[in-house]
């Protein structure tokens, strides 16, 4: 019995400390998936298989107290060939339990990655405090049920503006190219000020259990945007591309390696990217921004970017939900 308990404790410790090692041990993923419902919240979403109705994944939403939303990947109660409806969806975890009825859950299918339709749920959530959840359960009117372990967070912000609203307010431009998982980019955010002193201070983009805390970011002249994208994206027909090796100090897109604005990994909580005058900033949430998992897990997030202007802070988010997948650990030793 002592050896059995020691073995279980060792397996749980390994699951918590080194998912990469677990992925290389034959049968370990199946064993952990079978007990995912009882695993610690920080790693349970990594090993749980879920079902087509609900998928374990990385989910971040927001609420200003009167409105808000959270997106979950899965078909919910709209599986093909069924005529069903949602009776109740329950979020639970460290912040307690939140129950939503069918009126607060919208079943959607859209080309999140611009290539194929993906099923997901849009939850209407209103809260006056940030909420963290690690489990989702739902029951359909037919009696069908589903459950999944997740890394989910709803961030309370007193006021949040979408990219288009920020543009109208002329405080900042927050344009987006979201959902390019084929090249490992969950979201690209391009920002610029209105000519006054503005700082892109930080970004919250995922629950702590799923975030590495680092994002790709750069700042500089508008001409350098094409350079930054060329360092990340593969050649694409019809898209302007810059060969970094061919640039000289006489080119408008040139950015020396000593420039503090070069594209590099930066801490998400302390970006401090200046947007004074004609300066632009590019922020990329890529697979390096999320923890790697033994199997790819869906990512559906509404990143929240904090700006500082004139001593005041304000928060912006994308107009659309950002989508992608976590990086899979390589197989073998």
C-alpha positions as CSV (number, residue, x, y, z in Angstrom):
1,X,0.0,0.0,0.0
2,X,2.8,2.4,0.9
3,X,4.5,1.7,-2.4
4,X,1.2,2.3,-4.3
5,X,0.7,5.6,-2.5
6,X,4.2,6.6,-3.2
7,X,3.8,5.7,-6.9
8,X,0.6,7.8,-7.1
9,X,2.3,10.7,-5.3
10,X,5.2,10.5,-7.7
11,X,2.9,10.4,-10.8
12,X,1.0,13.5,-9.6
13,X,4.3,15.3,-8.8
14,X,5.6,14.5,-12.3
15,X,2.3,15.6,-13.9
16,X,2.5,18.9,-12.0
17,X,6.2,19.6,-12.5
18,X,7.0,18.2,-15.9
19,X,4.2,17.6,-18.5
20,X,7.0,17.3,-21.1
21,X,8.3,14.2,-19.4
22,X,4.8,12.8,-19.0
23,X,4.3,13.1,-22.7
24,X,7.3,10.7,-23.3
25,X,6.2,8.0,-20.9
26,X,4.1,5.3,-22.6
27,X,0.6,5.1,-21.2
28,X,1.1,8.1,-18.8
29,X,-1.2,10.4,-20.7
30,X,-4.0,7.8,-20.7
31,X,-3.6,7.2,-17.0
32,X,-3.7,10.9,-16.1
33,X,-6.6,11.6,-18.5
34,X,-8.6,8.9,-16.6
35,X,-8.1,10.8,-13.3
36,X,-8.2,14.3,-14.7
37,X,-11.3,15.2,-12.7
38,X,-9.3,14.8,-9.5
39,X,-6.0,16.4,-10.6
40,X,-4.9,19.8,-9.2
41,X,-6.5,22.6,-11.1
42,X,-3.2,24.0,-12.5
43,X,-2.5,20.9,-14.6
44,X,-5.9,19.2,-14.9
45,X,-6.8,21.1,-18.1
46,X,-3.5,19.8,-19.6
47,X,-4.5,16.1,-19.3
48,X,-8.3,16.1,-19.5
49,X,-9.6,14.9,-22.9
50,X,-13.0,16.5,-22.6
51,X,-15.5,15.8,-25.4
52,X,-16.8,17.3,-28.6
53,X,-19.4,19.2,-26.4
54,X,-16.7,20.8,-24.2
55,X,-12.9,20.9,-24.8
56,X,-10.3,21.5,-22.1
57,X,-8.5,24.7,-23.0
58,X,-7.3,28.3,-22.3
59,X,-10.0,30.8,-21.9
60,X,-10.0,34.5,-20.9
61,X,-12.9,36.9,-20.9
62,X,-13.8,40.2,-19.3
63,X,-16.7,42.0,-17.6
64,X,-17.3,45.6,-16.6
65,X,-20.0,44.6,-14.0
66,X,-23.0,44.9,-16.3
67,X,-21.8,43.2,-19.5
68,X,-19.0,40.7,-20.4
69,X,-18.2,37.5,-22.1
70,X,-16.2,34.3,-22.0
71,X,-15.7,31.9,-24.9
72,X,-15.4,28.1,-24.6
73,X,-14.4,25.7,-27.4
74,X,-17.0,22.9,-28.1
75,X,-20.3,22.2,-29.7
76,X,-22.3,22.4,-26.4
77,X,-25.8,21.1,-27.0
78,X,-25.7,21.6,-30.8
79,X,-24.1,18.3,-31.9
80,X,-24.7,17.3,-35.5
81,X,-27.9,15.4,-35.9
82,X,-29.4,16.6,-32.6
83,X,-32.2,19.0,-31.9
84,X,-31.4,20.0,-28.4
85,X,-31.0,23.0,-26.2
86,X,-28.9,24.0,-23.1
87,X,-30.5,23.5,-19.8
88,X,-27.7,24.8,-17.6
89,X,-23.9,25.5,-17.8
90,X,-21.9,25.6,-14.6
91,X,-18.5,27.2,-14.1
92,X,-16.7,26.2,-10.9
93,X,-13.3,26.7,-9.3
94,X,-11.5,28.9,-6.8
95,X,-14.0,31.7,-7.3
96,X,-17.0,29.6,-6.5
97,X,-19.8,28.5,-8.8
98,X,-21.5,30.4,-11.6
99,X,-24.6,28.9,-13.3
100,X,-25.9,30.1,-16.6
101,X,-29.1,29.1,-18.4
102,X,-29.7,28.8,-22.1
103,X,-30.4,32.5,-22.6
104,X,-26.9,33.4,-21.4
105,X,-25.1,30.9,-23.7
106,X,-24.8,31.3,-27.4
107,X,-23.8,28.4,-29.7
108,X,-21.6,29.6,-32.5
109,X,-19.7,28.3,-35.5
110,X,-17.4,30.5,-37.4
111,X,-14.0,30.4,-39.3
112,X,-11.9,31.5,-36.3
113,X,-8.7,30.6,-38.1
114,X,-10.0,32.0,-41.5
115,X,-9.8,28.4,-43.0
116,X,-12.6,26.3,-41.4
117,X,-15.6,26.5,-39.1
118,X,-15.0,25.9,-35.4
119,X,-17.7,25.3,-32.8
120,X,-17.6,27.4,-29.6
121,X,-19.8,28.9,-26.9
122,X,-20.2,32.6,-26.1
123,X,-21.1,33.0,-22.4
124,X,-22.6,36.3,-21.2
125,X,-21.0,37.0,-17.9
126,X,-21.5,40.0,-15.6
127,X,-19.4,40.3,-12.5
128,X,-18.0,43.0,-10.3
129,X,-14.9,41.0,-9.4
130,X,-12.4,38.8,-11.4
131,X,-13.4,35.1,-11.4
132,X,-11.2,32.0,-11.9
133,X,-12.6,28.7,-12.9
134,X,-11.1,25.3,-13.5
135,X,-14.2,23.2,-14.4
136,X,-17.1,23.5,-16.8
137,X,-20.2,21.3,-16.7
138,X,-23.2,21.5,-18.9
139,X,-26.6,19.6,-19.2
140,X,-28.8,19.7,-22.3
141,X,-32.5,19.6,-22.2
142,X,-32.3,16.0,-23.6
143,X,-30.4,15.0,-20.5
144,X,-27.0,14.8,-22.2
145,X,-24.2,16.0,-20.0
146,X,-20.5,17.0,-20.5
147,X,-17.7,18.2,-18.4
148,X,-14.2,19.5,-18.9
149,X,-11.3,20.8,-16.8
150,X,-10.2,24.2,-18.0
151,X,-7.9,27.2,-17.3
152,X,-10.5,30.0,-17.4
153,X,-10.6,33.5,-16.1
154,X,-13.1,36.4,-16.3
155,X,-11.3,39.7,-15.6
156,X,-13.3,42.5,-14.1
157,X,-12.4,45.9,-15.5
158,X,-14.4,49.1,-14.6
159,X,-14.4,50.1,-18.2
160,X,-13.1,48.4,-21.4
161,X,-13.1,49.7,-24.9
162,X,-12.8,47.6,-28.1
163,X,-10.3,48.5,-30.8
164,X,-12.9,50.3,-32.9
165,X,-14.0,52.3,-29.9
166,X,-10.4,53.3,-29.1
167,X,-10.0,54.5,-32.6
168,X,-13.1,56.6,-32.4
169,X,-11.9,58.1,-29.1
170,X,-8.5,58.9,-30.8
171,X,-6.7,57.7,-27.7
172,X,-5.1,54.8,-29.4
173,X,-5.5,52.6,-32.5
174,X,-5.8,49.0,-31.6
175,X,-6.1,47.0,-34.8
176,X,-5.9,43.3,-34.9
177,X,-5.1,40.3,-37.1
178,X,-6.3,37.5,-34.9
179,X,-6.4,33.7,-35.3
180,X,-3.4,32.7,-37.4
181,X,-2.6,29.4,-35.7
182,X,-1.1,28.0,-38.9
183,X,1.9,30.2,-38.1
184,X,1.6,29.9,-34.4
185,X,0.1,33.3,-33.8
186,X,-3.0,33.6,-31.6
187,X,-3.3,37.3,-31.9
188,X,-1.5,40.3,-33.4
189,X,-2.2,43.7,-32.0
190,X,-0.9,46.9,-33.7
191,X,-1.2,50.1,-31.7
192,X,-0.4,53.7,-32.2
193,X,-1.1,56.9,-30.2
194,X,-2.9,60.0,-31.3
195,X,0.2,62.2,-31.2
196,X,0.3,62.7,-27.5
197,X,2.2,60.9,-24.7
198,X,0.9,57.3,-24.6
199,X,2.4,54.1,-23.1
200,X,1.3,50.5,-23.8
201,X,1.9,49.4,-20.2
202,X,0.8,45.7,-20.1
203,X,-1.4,43.0,-21.4
204,X,-3.4,40.3,-19.7
205,X,-4.0,37.5,-22.1
206,X,-4.5,34.1,-20.2
207,X,-5.1,32.6,-16.8
208,X,-1.8,32.1,-14.8
209,X,-1.9,28.3,-15.2
210,X,-1.7,28.6,-19.0
211,X,0.5,31.7,-19.5
212,X,4.3,31.9,-19.8
213,X,4.1,35.6,-19.0
214,X,6.0,36.6,-22.1
215,X,4.9,38.1,-25.4
216,X,6.6,39.2,-28.6
217,X,6.6,43.0,-28.8
218,X,8.4,45.8,-30.7
219,X,8.0,49.6,-31.1
220,X,9.3,52.1,-33.7
221,X,8.3,53.7,-36.9
222,X,5.3,52.6,-39.0
223,X,7.8,51.6,-41.8
224,X,9.2,49.0,-39.4
225,X,5.9,47.1,-39.0
226,X,6.6,45.2,-42.2
227,X,10.0,44.3,-40.8
228,X,8.6,42.9,-37.6
229,X,6.0,40.8,-39.5
230,X,8.7,39.5,-41.8
231,X,10.6,38.2,-38.8
232,X,7.5,36.2,-37.7
233,X,5.4,35.2,-40.7
234,X,6.4,33.1,-43.6
235,X,6.2,34.6,-47.1
236,X,2.6,35.2,-48.1
237,X,1.4,36.2,-51.6
238,X,0.1,39.8,-51.7
239,X,1.6,40.7,-48.3
240,X,4.5,43.2,-48.2
241,X,7.7,41.5,-47.0
242,X,11.0,42.9,-46.0
243,X,14.3,41.0,-46.1
244,X,16.0,42.0,-42.8
245,X,19.4,41.0,-44.1
246,X,19.0,43.4,-47.0
247,X,18.2,46.4,-45.0
248,X,20.7,49.2,-44.5
249,X,20.7,52.3,-42.2
250,X,19.4,54.2,-45.2
251,X,16.2,52.1,-45.4
252,X,13.1,53.5,-43.5
253,X,12.4,50.0,-42.1
254,X,15.9,49.5,-40.7
255,X,16.1,49.0,-37.0
256,X,19.6,48.3,-35.5
257,X,20.0,45.4,-33.0
258,X,20.9,48.0,-30.3
259,X,17.5,49.7,-30.7
260,X,15.4,49.1,-27.5
261,X,12.4,48.8,-29.7
262,X,13.5,45.7,-31.6
263,X,11.2,42.7,-31.7
264,X,11.9,40.4,-28.7
265,X,10.2,38.6,-25.9
266,X,9.1,41.0,-23.2
267,X,7.2,40.5,-19.8
268,X,3.5,40.9,-20.4
269,X,3.0,42.7,-17.1
270,X,5.8,45.3,-17.7
271,X,5.8,46.1,-21.4
272,X,6.2,49.9,-21.1
273,X,6.2,50.5,-24.9
274,X,6.2,54.2,-25.6
275,X,3.8,55.4,-28.3
276,X,4.8,59.1,-28.4
277,X,4.1,61.0,-31.6
278,X,4.3,58.7,-34.7
279,X,5.5,55.6,-32.8
280,X,3.8,52.2,-33.4
281,X,3.9,49.1,-31.3
282,X,3.3,45.5,-32.4
283,X,2.2,42.9,-29.8
284,X,2.1,39.3,-30.7
285,X,0.6,36.5,-28.7
286,X,2.2,33.4,-30.1
287,X,2.6,29.8,-28.9
288,X,5.6,30.9,-26.8
289,X,3.1,33.0,-24.7
290,X,1.3,29.9,-23.6
291,X,2.6,26.8,-21.8
292,X,3.2,23.8,-24.0
293,X,1.0,20.8,-23.5
294,X,1.2,17.1,-24.4
295,X,-1.7,17.5,-26.8
296,X,-2.7,20.8,-28.5
297,X,-5.4,22.6,-26.4
298,X,-7.7,25.4,-27.8
299,X,-7.0,29.0,-26.9
300,X,-10.0,31.5,-26.9
301,X,-9.1,34.8,-25.3
302,X,-10.0,38.4,-25.3
303,X,-6.6,40.0,-24.5
304,X,-6.8,43.2,-22.3
305,X,-4.2,45.9,-23.0
306,X,-3.6,48.6,-20.5
307,X,-2.6,52.0,-21.7
308,X,-1.3,55.0,-19.7
309,X,-2.0,58.6,-20.9
310,X,-1.7,61.7,-18.9
311,X,-1.5,59.8,-15.6
312,X,-4.7,57.9,-16.4
313,X,-5.0,54.2,-17.2
314,X,-7.5,52.8,-19.6
315,X,-8.0,49.3,-21.0
316,X,-8.7,48.1,-24.5
317,X,-9.5,44.8,-26.1
318,X,-9.9,43.3,-29.5
319,X,-13.1,43.5,-31.4
320,X,-13.0,39.7,-32.0
321,X,-12.0,36.7,-29.9
322,X,-8.5,35.5,-30.5
323,X,-8.1,31.8,-31.3
324,X,-5.2,29.3,-31.6
325,X,-3.7,26.2,-30.1
326,X,-1.1,25.5,-27.5
327,X,2.2,24.0,-28.6
328,X,2.5,20.2,-28.5
329,X,5.5,18.7,-26.8
330,X,7.7,16.7,-29.1
331,X,7.4,12.9,-28.8
332,X,10.3,10.7,-27.9
333,X,13.4,11.4,-25.8
